[in-house]
């Protein structure tokens, strides 16, 4: 199956977005939940360390994803405008 250049570039952009969003969600969640678990073990205020870590991670992830959505939207529009020429 031969794909057109436009289709190939669209698929590659989709894979790039999926992997980038996955990393942008997973890395902050894991990092801040581990940090929250360590803090709650050290200071003994369970379960608020993990909950606080998750809340911080969710806030940070939301900010990161909003910026990336704007950036990828511009990249997609550029891809579409290149294919129309």
PDB file as gemmi writes it, atoms N, CA and C in Angstrom:
CRYST1    1.000    1.000    1.000  90.00  90.00  90.00 P 1                      
ATOM      1  N   UNK A   1       0.847  -1.177   0.000  1.00  0.00           N  
ATOM      2  CA  UNK A   1       0.000   0.000   0.000  1.00  0.00           C  
ATOM      3  C   UNK A   1       0.891   1.237   0.000  1.00  0.00           C  
ATOM      4  N   UNK A   2       0.746   2.044  -1.011  1.00  0.00           N  
ATOM      5  CA  UNK A   2       1.511   3.268  -1.128  1.00  0.00           C  
ATOM      6  C   UNK A   2       0.694   4.420  -0.538  1.00  0.00           C  
ATOM      7  N   UNK A   3       1.334   5.191   0.291  1.00  0.00           N  
ATOM      8  CA  UNK A   3       0.683   6.365   0.851  1.00  0.00           C  
ATOM      9  C   UNK A   3       1.195   7.604   0.134  1.00  0.00           C  
ATOM     10  N   UNK A   4       0.319   8.573   0.011  1.00  0.00           N  
ATOM     11  CA  UNK A   4       0.769   9.839  -0.544  1.00  0.00           C  
ATOM     12  C   UNK A   4       1.662  10.525   0.488  1.00  0.00           C  
ATOM     13  N   UNK A   5       2.428  11.474   0.023  1.00  0.00           N  
ATOM     14  CA  UNK A   5       3.330  12.217   0.928  1.00  0.00           C  
ATOM     15  C   UNK A   5       2.526  12.922   2.016  1.00  0.00           C  
ATOM     16  N   UNK A   6       1.388  13.469   1.653  1.00  0.00           N  
ATOM     17  CA  UNK A   6       0.533  14.154   2.631  1.00  0.00           C  
ATOM     18  C   UNK A   6       0.039  13.181   3.695  1.00  0.00           C  
ATOM     19  N   UNK A   7      -0.416  12.000   3.281  1.00  0.00           N  
ATOM     20  CA  UNK A   7      -0.898  11.004   4.236  1.00  0.00           C  
ATOM     21  C   UNK A   7       0.221  10.525   5.154  1.00  0.00           C  
ATOM     22  N   UNK A   8       1.385  10.290   4.566  1.00  0.00           N  
ATOM     23  CA  UNK A   8       2.522   9.840   5.365  1.00  0.00           C  
ATOM     24  C   UNK A   8       2.895  10.874   6.416  1.00  0.00           C  
ATOM     25  N   UNK A   9       2.946  12.137   6.011  1.00  0.00           N  
ATOM     26  CA  UNK A   9       3.282  13.203   6.963  1.00  0.00           C  
ATOM     27  C   UNK A   9       2.206  13.350   8.037  1.00  0.00           C  
ATOM     28  N   UNK A  10       0.934  13.162   7.657  1.00  0.00           N  
ATOM     29  CA  UNK A  10      -0.159  13.240   8.637  1.00  0.00           C  
ATOM     30  C   UNK A  10      -0.067  12.109   9.656  1.00  0.00           C  
ATOM     31  N   UNK A  11       0.219  10.896   9.184  1.00  0.00           N  
ATOM     32  CA  UNK A  11       0.379   9.769  10.105  1.00  0.00           C  
ATOM     33  C   UNK A  11       1.558   9.981  11.040  1.00  0.00           C  
ATOM     34  N   UNK A  12       2.664  10.455  10.509  1.00  0.00           N  
ATOM     35  CA  UNK A  12       3.843  10.698  11.351  1.00  0.00           C  
ATOM     36  C   UNK A  12       3.570  11.779  12.396  1.00  0.00           C  
ATOM     37  N   UNK A  13       2.842  12.819  12.006  1.00  0.00           N  
ATOM     38  CA  UNK A  13       2.475  13.858  12.965  1.00  0.00           C  
ATOM     39  C   UNK A  13       1.566  13.283  14.045  1.00  0.00           C  
ATOM     40  N   UNK A  14       0.630  12.430  13.659  1.00  0.00           N  
ATOM     41  CA  UNK A  14      -0.258  11.793  14.638  1.00  0.00           C  
ATOM     42  C   UNK A  14       0.505  10.933  15.634  1.00  0.00           C  
ATOM     43  N   UNK A  15       1.470  10.169  15.155  1.00  0.00           N  
ATOM     44  CA  UNK A  15       2.289   9.349  16.050  1.00  0.00           C  
ATOM     45  C   UNK A  15       3.137  10.218  16.975  1.00  0.00           C  
ATOM     46  N   UNK A  16       3.650  11.308  16.431  1.00  0.00           N  
ATOM     47  CA  UNK A  16       4.443  12.231  17.240  1.00  0.00           C  
ATOM     48  C   UNK A  16       3.586  12.851  18.351  1.00  0.00           C  
ATOM     49  N   UNK A  17       2.368  13.236  18.009  1.00  0.00           N  
ATOM     50  CA  UNK A  17       1.461  13.824  18.994  1.00  0.00           C  
ATOM     51  C   UNK A  17       1.116  12.805  20.074  1.00  0.00           C  
ATOM     52  N   UNK A  18       0.800  11.583  19.678  1.00  0.00           N  
ATOM     53  CA  UNK A  18       0.426  10.548  20.649  1.00  0.00           C  
ATOM     54  C   UNK A  18       1.566  10.254  21.620  1.00  0.00           C  
ATOM     55  N   UNK A  19       2.767  10.114  21.101  1.00  0.00           N  
ATOM     56  CA  UNK A  19       3.888   9.816  21.992  1.00  0.00           C  
ATOM     57  C   UNK A  19       4.226  11.010  22.868  1.00  0.00           C  
ATOM     58  N   UNK A  20       4.165  12.210  22.316  1.00  0.00           N  
ATOM     59  CA  UNK A  20       4.479  13.407  23.092  1.00  0.00           C  
ATOM     60  C   UNK A  20       3.454  13.629  24.204  1.00  0.00           C  
ATOM     61  N   UNK A  21       2.170  13.447  23.889  1.00  0.00           N  
ATOM     62  CA  UNK A  21       1.142  13.611  24.905  1.00  0.00           C  
ATOM     63  C   UNK A  21       1.246  12.526  25.975  1.00  0.00           C  
ATOM     64  N   UNK A  22       1.543  11.306  25.559  1.00  0.00           N  
ATOM     65  CA  UNK A  22       1.698  10.228  26.533  1.00  0.00           C  
ATOM     66  C   UNK A  22       2.807  10.516  27.528  1.00  0.00           C  
ATOM     67  N   UNK A  23       3.940  10.967  27.019  1.00  0.00           N  
ATOM     68  CA  UNK A  23       5.059  11.310  27.907  1.00  0.00           C  
ATOM     69  C   UNK A  23       4.723  12.518  28.773  1.00  0.00           C  
ATOM     70  N   UNK A  24       4.010  13.485  28.200  1.00  0.00           N  
ATOM     71  CA  UNK A  24       3.650  14.688  28.954  1.00  0.00           C  
ATOM     72  C   UNK A  24       2.671  14.398  30.085  1.00  0.00           C  
ATOM     73  N   UNK A  25       1.919  13.326  29.968  1.00  0.00           N  
ATOM     74  CA  UNK A  25       0.996  12.935  31.033  1.00  0.00           C  
ATOM     75  C   UNK A  25       1.694  12.034  32.045  1.00  0.00           C  
ATOM     76  N   UNK A  26       2.424  11.051  31.564  1.00  0.00           N  
ATOM     77  CA  UNK A  26       2.997  10.032  32.447  1.00  0.00           C  
ATOM     78  C   UNK A  26       4.145  10.545  33.311  1.00  0.00           C  
ATOM     79  N   UNK A  27       5.054  11.295  32.741  1.00  0.00           N  
ATOM     80  CA  UNK A  27       6.255  11.702  33.480  1.00  0.00           C  
ATOM     81  C   UNK A  27       5.916  12.573  34.696  1.00  0.00           C  
ATOM     82  N   UNK A  28       5.105  13.640  34.563  1.00  0.00           N  
ATOM     83  CA  UNK A  28       4.776  14.413  35.765  1.00  0.00           C  
ATOM     84  C   UNK A  28       4.003  13.615  36.817  1.00  0.00           C  
ATOM     85  N   UNK A  29       3.089  12.758  36.374  1.00  0.00           N  
ATOM     86  CA  UNK A  29       2.305  11.976  37.334  1.00  0.00           C  
ATOM     87  C   UNK A  29       3.219  11.061  38.139  1.00  0.00           C  
ATOM     88  N   UNK A  30       4.065  10.328  37.458  1.00  0.00           N  
ATOM     89  CA  UNK A  30       4.968   9.411  38.162  1.00  0.00           C  
ATOM     90  C   UNK A  30       5.916  10.185  39.077  1.00  0.00           C  
ATOM     91  N   UNK A  31       6.508  11.246  38.562  1.00  0.00           N  
ATOM     92  CA  UNK A  31       7.485  12.008  39.353  1.00  0.00           C  
ATOM     93  C   UNK A  31       6.858  12.622  40.605  1.00  0.00           C  
ATOM     94  N   UNK A  32       5.715  13.282  40.455  1.00  0.00           N  
ATOM     95  CA  UNK A  32       5.124  13.956  41.608  1.00  0.00           C  
ATOM     96  C   UNK A  32       4.453  12.992  42.582  1.00  0.00           C  
ATOM     97  N   UNK A  33       3.937  11.878  42.102  1.00  0.00           N  
ATOM     98  CA  UNK A  33       3.366  10.894  43.024  1.00  0.00           C  
ATOM     99  C   UNK A  33       4.480  10.221  43.825  1.00  0.00           C  
ATOM    100  N   UNK A  34       5.608   9.930  43.175  1.00  0.00           N  
ATOM    101  CA  UNK A  34       6.754   9.363  43.911  1.00  0.00           C  
ATOM    102  C   UNK A  34       7.264  10.375  44.932  1.00  0.00           C  
ATOM    103  N   UNK A  35       7.376  11.624  44.533  1.00  0.00           N  
ATOM    104  CA  UNK A  35       7.803  12.669  45.476  1.00  0.00           C  
ATOM    105  C   UNK A  35       6.804  12.796  46.626  1.00  0.00           C  
ATOM    106  N   UNK A  36       5.504  12.763  46.316  1.00  0.00           N  
ATOM    107  CA  UNK A  36       4.486  12.844  47.366  1.00  0.00           C  
ATOM    108  C   UNK A  36       4.538  11.657  48.308  1.00  0.00           C  
ATOM    109  N   UNK A  37       4.789  10.478  47.768  1.00  0.00           N  
ATOM    110  CA  UNK A  37       4.903   9.286  48.615  1.00  0.00           C  
ATOM    111  C   UNK A  37       6.118   9.407  49.539  1.00  0.00           C  
ATOM    112  N   UNK A  38       7.227   9.875  48.988  1.00  0.00           N  
ATOM    113  CA  UNK A  38       8.430  10.060  49.807  1.00  0.00           C  
ATOM    114  C   UNK A  38       8.178  11.084  50.916  1.00  0.00           C  
ATOM    115  N   UNK A  39       7.513  12.194  50.583  1.00  0.00           N  
ATOM    116  CA  UNK A  39       7.218  13.220  51.585  1.00  0.00           C  
ATOM    117  C   UNK A  39       6.276  12.697  52.660  1.00  0.00           C  
ATOM    118  N   UNK A  40       5.278  11.914  52.274  1.00  0.00           N  
ATOM    119  CA  UNK A  40       4.354  11.410  53.290  1.00  0.00           C  
ATOM    120  C   UNK A  40       5.010  10.358  54.167  1.00  0.00           C  
ATOM    121  N   UNK A  41       5.959   9.598  53.638  1.00  0.00           N  
ATOM    122  CA  UNK A  41       6.685   8.650  54.475  1.00  0.00           C  
ATOM    123  C   UNK A  41       7.630   9.376  55.425  1.00  0.00           C  
ATOM    124  N   UNK A  42       8.239  10.439  54.949  1.00  0.00           N  
ATOM    125  CA  UNK A  42       9.185  11.186  55.774  1.00  0.00           C  
ATOM    126  C   UNK A  42       8.477  11.971  56.873  1.00  0.00           C  
ATOM    127  N   UNK A  43       7.344  12.607  56.522  1.00  0.00           N  
ATOM    128  CA  UNK A  43       6.662  13.469  57.489  1.00  0.00           C  
ATOM    129  C   UNK A  43       5.388  12.863  58.060  1.00  0.00           C  
ATOM    130  N   UNK A  44       4.953  11.719  57.549  1.00  0.00           N  
ATOM    131  CA  UNK A  44       3.836  10.986  58.121  1.00  0.00           C  
ATOM    132  C   UNK A  44       2.467  11.618  57.970  1.00  0.00           C  
ATOM    133  N   UNK A  45       2.192  12.241  56.864  1.00  0.00           N  
ATOM    134  CA  UNK A  45       0.858  12.810  56.673  1.00  0.00           C  
ATOM    135  C   UNK A  45       0.116  12.120  55.531  1.00  0.00           C  
ATOM    136  N   UNK A  46       0.074  10.802  55.615  1.00  0.00           N  
ATOM    137  CA  UNK A  46      -0.604   9.995  54.593  1.00  0.00           C  
ATOM    138  C   UNK A  46      -2.099  10.277  54.621  1.00  0.00           C  
ATOM    139  N   UNK A  47      -2.799  10.240  53.579  1.00  0.00           N  
ATOM    140  CA  UNK A  47      -2.477  10.037  52.169  1.00  0.00           C  
ATOM    141  C   UNK A  47      -2.277  11.337  51.405  1.00  0.00           C  
ATOM    142  N   UNK A  48      -2.090  12.432  52.136  1.00  0.00           N  
ATOM    143  CA  UNK A  48      -2.077  13.742  51.493  1.00  0.00           C  
ATOM    144  C   UNK A  48      -0.854  13.977  50.605  1.00  0.00           C  
ATOM    145  N   UNK A  49       0.224  13.256  50.825  1.00  0.00           N  
ATOM    146  CA  UNK A  49       1.398  13.408  49.971  1.00  0.00           C  
ATOM    147  C   UNK A  49       1.131  12.932  48.562  1.00  0.00           C  
ATOM    148  N   UNK A  50       0.546  11.750  48.446  1.00  0.00           N  
ATOM    149  CA  UNK A  50       0.237  11.206  47.120  1.00  0.00           C  
ATOM    150  C   UNK A  50      -0.865  12.033  46.454  1.00  0.00           C  
ATOM    151  N   UNK A  51      -1.876  12.405  47.210  1.00  0.00           N  
ATOM    152  CA  UNK A  51      -2.961  13.217  46.648  1.00  0.00           C  
ATOM    153  C   UNK A  51      -2.425  14.575  46.198  1.00  0.00           C  
ATOM    154  N   UNK A  52      -1.613  15.195  47.030  1.00  0.00           N  
ATOM    155  CA  UNK A  52      -1.016  16.481  46.656  1.00  0.00           C  
ATOM    156  C   UNK A  52      -0.115  16.358  45.445  1.00  0.00           C  
ATOM    157  N   UNK A  53       0.675  15.295  45.390  1.00  0.00           N  
ATOM    158  CA  UNK A  53       1.533  15.064  44.225  1.00  0.00           C  
ATOM    159  C   UNK A  53       0.725  14.901  42.959  1.00  0.00           C  
ATOM    160  N   UNK A  54      -0.387  14.188  43.061  1.00  0.00           N  
ATOM    161  CA  UNK A  54      -1.242  13.999  41.887  1.00  0.00           C  
ATOM    162  C   UNK A  54      -1.889  15.311  41.452  1.00  0.00           C  
ATOM    163  N   UNK A  55      -2.315  16.122  42.403  1.00  0.00           N  
ATOM    164  CA  UNK A  55      -2.933  17.416  42.065  1.00  0.00           C  
ATOM    165  C   UNK A  55      -1.917  18.332  41.379  1.00  0.00           C  
ATOM    166  N   UNK A  56      -0.698  18.387  41.906  1.00  0.00           N  
ATOM    167  CA  UNK A  56       0.356  19.199  41.278  1.00  0.00           C  
ATOM    168  C   UNK A  56       0.650  18.669  39.878  1.00  0.00           C  
ATOM    169  N   UNK A  57       0.742  17.351  39.735  1.00  0.00           N  
ATOM    170  CA  UNK A  57       1.022  16.754  38.426  1.00  0.00           C  
ATOM    171  C   UNK A  57      -0.105  17.045  37.442  1.00  0.00           C  
ATOM    172  N   UNK A  58      -1.345  16.967  37.883  1.00  0.00           N  
ATOM    173  CA  UNK A  58      -2.475  17.239  36.994  1.00  0.00           C  
ATOM    174  C   UNK A  58      -2.473  18.694  36.538  1.00  0.00           C  
ATOM    175  N   UNK A  59      -2.165  19.601  37.443  1.00  0.00           N  
ATOM    176  CA  UNK A  59      -2.095  21.019  37.090  1.00  0.00           C  
ATOM    177  C   UNK A  59      -0.974  21.281  36.092  1.00  0.00           C  
ATOM    178  N   UNK A  60       0.195  20.726  36.367  1.00  0.00           N  
ATOM    179  CA  UNK A  60       1.330  20.893  35.467  1.00  0.00           C  
ATOM    180  C   UNK A  60       1.052  20.254  34.109  1.00  0.00           C  
ATOM    181  N   UNK A  61       0.470  19.080  34.105  1.00  0.00           N  
ATOM    182  CA  UNK A  61       0.148  18.387  32.856  1.00  0.00           C  
ATOM    183  C   UNK A  61      -0.850  19.187  32.029  1.00  0.00           C  
ATOM    184  N   UNK A  62      -1.842  19.766  32.669  1.00  0.00           N  
ATOM    185  CA  UNK A  62      -2.822  20.588  31.958  1.00  0.00           C  
ATOM    186  C   UNK A  62      -2.151  21.771  31.278  1.00  0.00           C  
ATOM    187  N   UNK A  63      -1.241  22.424  31.978  1.00  0.00           N  
ATOM    188  CA  UNK A  63      -0.522  23.557  31.416  1.00  0.00           C  
ATOM    189  C   UNK A  63       0.342  23.130  30.231  1.00  0.00           C  
ATOM    190  N   UNK A  64       1.060  22.040  30.398  1.00  0.00           N  
ATOM    191  CA  UNK A  64       1.921  21.538  29.326  1.00  0.00           C  
ATOM    192  C   UNK A  64       1.093  21.156  28.101  1.00  0.00           C  
ATOM    193  N   UNK A  65       0.004  20.437  28.308  1.00  0.00           N  
ATOM    194  CA  UNK A  65      -0.813  19.980  27.186  1.00  0.00           C  
ATOM    195  C   UNK A  65      -1.486  21.138  26.448  1.00  0.00           C  
ATOM    196  N   UNK A  66      -1.898  22.158  27.160  1.00  0.00           N  
ATOM    197  CA  UNK A  66      -2.515  23.314  26.496  1.00  0.00           C  
ATOM    198  C   UNK A  66      -1.527  23.978  25.546  1.00  0.00           C  
ATOM    199  N   UNK A  67      -0.277  24.120  25.993  1.00  0.00           N  
ATOM    200  CA  UNK A  67       0.750  24.708  25.130  1.00  0.00           C  
ATOM    201  C   UNK A  67       1.027  23.820  23.929  1.00  0.00           C  
ATOM    202  N   UNK A  68       1.104  22.512  24.152  1.00  0.00           N  
ATOM    203  CA  UNK A  68       1.405  21.590  23.058  1.00  0.00           C  
ATOM    204  C   UNK A  68       0.262  21.507  22.063  1.00  0.00           C  
ATOM    205  N   UNK A  69      -0.977  21.607  22.527  1.00  0.00           N  
ATOM    206  CA  UNK A  69      -2.118  21.587  21.617  1.00  0.00           C  
ATOM    207  C   UNK A  69      -2.044  22.778  20.668  1.00  0.00           C  
ATOM    208  N   UNK A  70      -1.724  23.946  21.199  1.00  0.00           N  
ATOM    209  CA  UNK A  70      -1.592  25.123  20.331  1.00  0.00           C  
ATOM    210  C   UNK A  70      -0.466  24.933  19.324  1.00  0.00           C  
ATOM    211  N   UNK A  71       0.659  24.400  19.782  1.00  0.00           N  
ATOM    212  CA  UNK A  71       1.809  24.216  18.904  1.00  0.00           C  
ATOM    213  C   UNK A  71       1.500  23.193  17.808  1.00  0.00           C  
ATOM    214  N   UNK A  72       0.881  22.070  18.178  1.00  0.00           N  
ATOM    215  CA  UNK A  72       0.550  21.053  17.185  1.00  0.00           C  
ATOM    216  C   UNK A  72      -0.556  21.513  16.241  1.00  0.00           C  
ATOM    217  N   UNK A  73      -1.459  22.348  16.711  1.00  0.00           N  
ATOM    218  CA  UNK A  73      -2.489  22.892  15.817  1.00  0.00           C  
ATOM    219  C   UNK A  73      -1.841  23.751  14.738  1.00  0.00           C  
ATOM    220  N   UNK A  74      -0.867  24.553  15.125  1.00  0.00           N  
ATOM    221  CA  UNK A  74      -0.151  25.369  14.143  1.00  0.00           C  
ATOM    222  C   UNK A  74       0.638  24.484  13.181  1.00  0.00           C  
ATOM    223  N   UNK A  75       1.243  23.432  13.694  1.00  0.00           N  
ATOM    224  CA  UNK A  75       2.000  22.520  12.842  1.00  0.00           C  
ATOM    225  C   UNK A  75       1.072  21.802  11.862  1.00  0.00           C  
ATOM    226  N   UNK A  76      -0.114  21.417  12.308  1.00  0.00           N  
ATOM    227  CA  UNK A  76      -1.075  20.764  11.424  1.00  0.00           C  
ATOM    228  C   UNK A  76      -1.561  21.719  10.343  1.00  0.00           C  
ATOM    229  N   UNK A  77      -1.820  22.964  10.733  1.00  0.00           N  
ATOM    230  CA  UNK A  77      -2.251  23.949   9.734  1.00  0.00           C  
ATOM    231  C   UNK A  77      -1.157  24.174   8.693  1.00  0.00           C  
ATOM    232  N   UNK A  78       0.090  24.187   9.130  1.00  0.00           N  
ATOM    233  CA  UNK A  78       1.204  24.332   8.185  1.00  0.00           C  
ATOM    234  C   UNK A  78       1.277  23.119   7.263  1.00  0.00           C  
ATOM    235  N   UNK A  79       1.031  21.949   7.799  1.00  0.00           N  
ATOM    236  CA  UNK A  79       1.026  20.731   6.996  1.00  0.00           C  
ATOM    237  C   UNK A  79      -0.091  20.784   5.951  1.00  0.00           C  
ATOM    238  N   UNK A  80      -1.257  21.240   6.362  1.00  0.00           N  
ATOM    239  CA  UNK A  80      -2.375  21.359   5.436  1.00  0.00           C  
ATOM    240  C   UNK A  80      -2.113  22.422   4.378  1.00  0.00           C  
ATOM    241  N   UNK A  81      -1.531  23.548   4.765  1.00  0.00           N  
ATOM    242  CA  UNK A  81      -1.279  24.602   3.784  1.00  0.00           C  
ATOM    243  C   UNK A  81      -0.182  24.192   2.805  1.00  0.00           C  
ATOM    244  N   UNK A  82       0.789  23.396   3.268  1.00  0.00           N  
ATOM    245  CA  UNK A  82       1.839  22.890   2.365  1.00  0.00           C  
ATOM    246  C   UNK A  82       1.252  21.921   1.344  1.00  0.00           C  
ATOM    247  N   UNK A  83       0.272  21.136   1.757  1.00  0.00           N  
ATOM    248  CA  UNK A  83      -0.300  20.146   0.838  1.00  0.00           C  
ATOM    249  C   UNK A  83      -1.238  20.786  -0.181  1.00  0.00           C  
ATOM    250  N   UNK A  84      -1.761  21.971   0.135  1.00  0.00           N  
ATOM    251  CA  UNK A  84      -2.671  22.645  -0.789  1.00  0.00           C  
ATOM    252  C   UNK A  84      -1.928  23.383  -1.893  1.00  0.00           C  
ATOM    253  N   UNK A  85      -0.639  23.561  -1.743  1.00  0.00           N  
ATOM    254  CA  UNK A  85       0.129  24.303  -2.762  1.00  0.00           C  
ATOM    255  C   UNK A  85       0.513  23.414  -3.906  1.00  0.00           C  
TER     256      UNK A  85                                                      
END                                                                             
